[in-house]
Amino acid sequence: MTTIEKTMRDIIVAESQAIATIPYSESYDRAVELIIEHVHHRKGKLVTSGMGKAGQIALNIATTFSSTGTPAVNLHPSEAQHGDLGVLQPDDVMLLISNSGRTREIIDLIELTHKLYPGIPTIVITGNSDSELAKRATVALYTADAPEVCPLGLTPTTSTTMMTVIGDILVVNVMNLTGFTKSDYALRHHGGYLGSVSRS
């Protein structure tokens, strides 16, 4: 076995095991309820945000929600301080991501949001259940804080995989509970392979 193959196998095992340790709690039920209530009943939208690598995961989650019938946008936390906070509306719900739970820009975003619209609830995905961000959240979902597979133990690798999976859990449950169909999917996908498959 080559060094690359061994590393590959070790990473797959480590990340698979990390995903399997993601703890279920009733917070998942509450998070799904909040998204359905605010987006599908009150006609608000889901607003995701994160900084750095977590921000890329937040963007991916927003686009996946949008493509499956739940309108969502991604708000960059720094740009929010320079006017983009104006995208928020009173019936929105926020999904914020920070592995450490200490990301200053995300904590600031909660403060700015609640100054503008105090009633907007916040769902947080984090690896730190004792963090300031978790304590400020309406609902907190934990990644179980598994070690990164990066040889330095620093680069977001395992953590971003777990964040992505948690996003998928939320998306699929919202799809199930709102009765999102293949026909609904086709209306949102007019191009590419998925567009052709969804209309077949």
N, C-alpha and C positions, 0 to 999 in steps of 0.2 A: 504494500500500500504506500503510495506517495505521500509526502508531507501535506500536499494540498488536499488529497482525498481524505486523509485522517482529520485534518482541520475541518473540512466540510462536514464529515460525519459527526464530529464532536459538536459543531455548532448546531446542526439539525437536532441532535439529541438534547442539547442544553436548552434550546429555544422551545422545543416541543414540551419538555418537562416544565418549563416556566409557564407556558400557556395552560398546562393542566393544573397548575396551582392557583390560577385566578379564582379568588373566593366568591361564591355567590352570597348575596345578601338581598334583603327586601329593597335595598336601595335601587336595584335594577328595575324592579316593578315600579317604584316611584319615579325613576328617571323616564321610563317609557310612558307612564301616565302623564307626566309633565309635558313631554313632547307632543303627545296626541292632544292633550287639552289645549295647549297654547297655539299649536300650528293648525290642527285639523278642526278644532271646535271654535277657538277664538279668532282664527285666521291670521295669527301672527306668523313668525318664521323662526327657524333655528339659526342661531348665530354662533359659529364656532371660532375658537381662537387658541393660539399657542405661540410660543417663541422658538425660533430655531427649528430643530428637527421635529419637535412636538407641533410646531406650527404647520409643517408639511403634512403631518398626520391629520391635524384639524381640517386642513383644506380638503384632503382626501375624503374625510368623513362627510363634510358639507356637500361635496359633489355627489357622493353616493346617496345621501339622503335626497338630494334634489332629483336625481334620476329615478328614484323609486317613490315619488309622489309626496315627499315632505319638503317643501321649499326651505332652502338653507343657504346661507352665505357665510363666507369666511371673513373675519375682521382682523387685520393685523394689529396687535396691541399697541405698537408704537405709532402707527398711522392713526389709530383711534384718538390719540392725544393731539392730533393736528387736524381735526375736523371730521374724520371718518366715523366717529362715534354717532354722527347724525344718521347713520343707516338704521339705528335702533328705533323700534316702535314699542308702545306700552305693552302689547300682548306677546312680545317675543319671549323666547327662552334661550339661555346661553349654555353652551357646552365648552368648558375651558380645560385645557390640557397642560399639565406641568408635572414631570416625573418627581422633581424635588419638592413640589408644593411651595417653593420659596421664590419662584420667578417673579421679580419685582414688577415687570411690565404687566403680568397677568393679575397680580394683586391690585395694582393701580387701576387696571381695567374694571375690576369689580367695584372699586370705590367710585370711579367716574360713572359707571353704569347706574349705580344706585342713587347718585346725585341727580341724574337725568330722569330716571324712571325707577323709583324705589321698589316697585312691585315685580320687577323682572327676576325670575328664579334662575339660579345657576347650578348646573350639573358639572361636577369636576371629575376628571380622570387623573389620578396621581398615584405615585408609589409610596407616599409618605402620609400615613393616616393621622399623624400628629402635627402636620404642617399648618401654617397660618391659612393657606388656601383651603385646605380641607375643612377647617373650623368655620370658615366664612361661607362655605357652600350650602346651598339648599339640600343637595344630595351629593355624596362623594362615592365614587367607584374606585376601588383600589386594585393596583396591578400586582400586589404581593411583593413588589420591590425585589425581583430576582436580579442576580448579578449580571452585568453586561458581558457579552461574549468577546467584546473588544479586548485584546491582550493587555491593554493598559487599564481596563476596567472603567473607562471614562466615556468613550464614544457611545452615544445612544444607539443601541443595537437590539438587545433583548427587550428593553423597555418600549421601544417604538413598535416592535412586533406585538407586544401585549396591548398597547394602546389601540393598534389597528384592529385586533381581535375584539376588544371591548366595543369599538365603534361598530363592528359587524354585528355583534350581539344586539345592540340597540336598533340598528337598521332593520334587521330581520324580524325582530319582535314587533316593531312599529308596522312593517309591511303586513305581518300576519294579522295584527289586531285591526288594521284599517281595511283589510280585504283587498289589498293592491293586487291587480291581475296582470296577466300577460298582455291583455289589450291595453290596459293603462300604461304598461311599460312601452308598448309600441308607439303610443302617442308622444312619448318623450324621446324616442330614439329613431330618427329618420335616416341616419347614415351609418355606414360601416356594417360589419358582420352582425353585431348585436341588433341593429335595426332590421336587417333582413330576416334574422332568426325569429325575432319577436313578432313579426308580421306573418310568419308562415303558419 
